[in-house]
Amino acid sequence: MTLQEAIRARHSVRAYKDQPLSEDVVKVLEEQIAVLNRDGKLHIQLIRNEPKAFLGTMAKYGKFRNVSNYLVMAGKKADDLDERVGYYGELLVLLAQTLGLNTCWVGLSYSKVPGTYVLDDGEKIACYIAIGYGETQGAGHKIKSVEKVSNATDSTPLWFRKGVEAALLAPTAVNQQKFSFEYAGLKDNRHKVHAKKGFSLIGYTQIDLGIAKYHFEIGAGKENFDWI
């Protein structure tokens, strides 16, 4: 499965089979986590065979069932932490999809279980990501139009529209899709794109923006443009 295929196949899954992650899958995930922690200056941790984090009232309200593997998305407190968590976390989410796993970004419906993770000085947890073998493959949701979240027209490059289309398939908190992309023309012979988050009472828009930006890069081709 390619990343483009993973983008279309991946849907949020909240109910999982009672099946441990295979050792081969764990090896691939752990190796990638090490790379992303270095590149993204994060402290992502894969927690395995630990069900307590998703047994509380909030988890039941969120309809989570049989979650015993998850990613703790943490890092040093910073203004851009949430965006980096979204960007690099979605890289892991799509990798998991290519490995035959299912996932779900989780903002509130989990409990922090002491002793299951480590935080260094100045670090905080931004969210969790449930991961495992889903009972189903999930289902798609209604998405906004390309024109609603961008300035794409017949005169903007085709890769820009493809990037926005990929971003619209990105998971966001309660499917709010509070982001936008602007094609900003050429500068120094390089196409420029500006991405920004919108306002939401629900929050999580900075994480959502990071996720959407990674999707945009896959759809548009990172070599075609620079972020402003």
N, C-alpha and C positions, 0 to 999 in steps of 0.2 A: 504494500500500500504506500503510495506517495503521500507527501504532506498535503497536496491539493485534494487528494481522495480522502485523507483523514479529516480535513476541514469539513467536508460534506457528510462524512459518515458519523462524526462525533456528535453525540447529544448527551445532555446531563442524565446521569443514572444514579438513583438513590437507593436501590435495592440490589444486593449482591449475593452471589452464591457462596456457600460455605466451602471455599476452595482457596488454599494458600497460594501465594504468588510462587511461580516456579523459580528455581535458583538461577536459571539462565536469564529470565526476565529481571530478577533482582540485580544481577550483575550488570546488565545494560543500564538499568535505571541509576544504580549507584555510581557508575562511571560517569554518566551524564550529569548527575547532581554535582559531582566534584568539579566538573568543568564549569557548570553554571554558577556555582558558589564563587568560583574564582573570577569568572568574567563579569558576573552581576553584582559582586560584593555582597552576597547573601549568605544565609545560613539555613538552607533548605535541608530537611531531615526526613528520611523515609522511615515511618514507623510501621512495623509488621505485627500481625497476630495480636492486636490490642483492641478489644471491643469497647472498652469503657468510655472512650471519648464520644461515642455515638449511641449511648444508652440513656441519656438524660431526657428531660421533658421537651427541651427545644428540638432535639434530634427526632423525637417521635412526632412533634408538631410538623417538622419539616419532611416527614414521611421517609426518613432514612431507616434502612433495615439491613442488619447483618454486615455493617461496615467494620472491618477489623484491620484494614490497611489504609494508611493515609499519609499525606505529605504535610509536614509542618512548614509553613512558608514564613520565614523569619529573617530579620536582618537588623543592622544598626539603624537607629532612628535617624531619619533624614527626610527632607521635603519630597524627594523623589523615590522614597522606598516603595510606596505602593505601586507606582508605575513599573518599577523594575520587577517587583513581585509578579505583577500581571504578565509582563513580557516574557520573563524567563520561566514562570510557572506554566504558561500556555505552551512553551516549547516542550516541557515535560508532558503536558496533557496530550499533545498531538503525537509525541513519541509513544506514549502509552497506547494510544489508539492503534498505531502501526504494529504494536506488539500483541494486539488482541485483547487489550484491557479496556475498561470503561472508567470514567471519572466524573467528578462533580465538584465544582468550586463551592466552598462553604464559608460564608461570612459570619454567621451567628449560631447555627445549629450544631454546635459541638461543645464539649467540655475539655478544659485543659487538665490533663491527668498528670499530677506530679511524678517525676521520675521517668517520663517517657521521652522527654526532649531536653535539650541543653540550650540555655541562652547565655551568651557572653555579656560582659558589661556593656550597657547602652543599647542592647538589642531588644526587640519586641516581636511578637507574633502578629502578622497582618491577617492571616486567614489559614484555613486548612484546605486540602484537596483530597476528597475521598477517591480511592483507587482500588480496583480489583476486577473480578470477572462478574459482570452484571447479569442479573436475571433476564434482562432485555437489553436492547441496544438503544433504548430511549426513543424520544420522538421530537420532531422539529417543532418550531414555533413561528408565529407570524413575524415577519421582519419588515423594516422600513424600506422605502425605495432609495435607490442610489441618489436621486435628486434631493431627497429629504435630508441627507447627511453629508452632502458634498456639493461642489460647484462644477461637477462633471457635465460637459456638453458635447456636442458633436465635434467641437474644435479642440477639446483636451485630448491628450494621448490615450490610446486604447488601454495601455497598461494601467493608467490611473483608474479608469472605470473598473477594470478587473481587480485592482487592489481594494477599491471600495466594496465591490461585491463580496470579496473574501472577508473583509472586515465585518460586513453585515451578518456573516455566519458565525461570528465570534460569540461566545457566551458572555452575558452581562448580568448583573444583579437584577432579578425579577424581569429579565428581558427588556431593560429600560433603554438600551442603545443610546445613551446620552454622550455621543461623541460626534465629531465632524472632521472632514478632511478637505483641505483647500489646495488645489493645484495653483502654485504661485509663479509659474513661468520658469524661464531660463536665467541663470546667473553663472558667469564663468563657464559657459558651455555645459552646465549641469542643471537638470530639471530639479525644482524645489517643491517640496510638499510640507504643508503645515497641518499638524493634527492637534486637536484640542478637545478637552472634556467639557461637557455641559453641566448645568446645575441639576441636582437631584436631592430631594429630602431624604431619600433612602440611603444615599452615600455610595461608597465604593466606586465612584466614577473614575478615580485615578487608577485603580486596579483595572477597571474595564478598559480604560484608554490603553494601558500597556498591552493587554490581551489583543485589542483591536489592531494596534500598530504591528504586532507580530503577524497577524493574519494579513494585513495590508501588504507587508513585505513579501509574503509568500505569493499572494495573488499578483502583485505588480512586478515583482522581480527587484530585489534590493539593489541590483546593479544599475537600474534605470533612473535612480533619483537620490537625492539627499534630503534628510529631514531638516526643517528649519528649527 
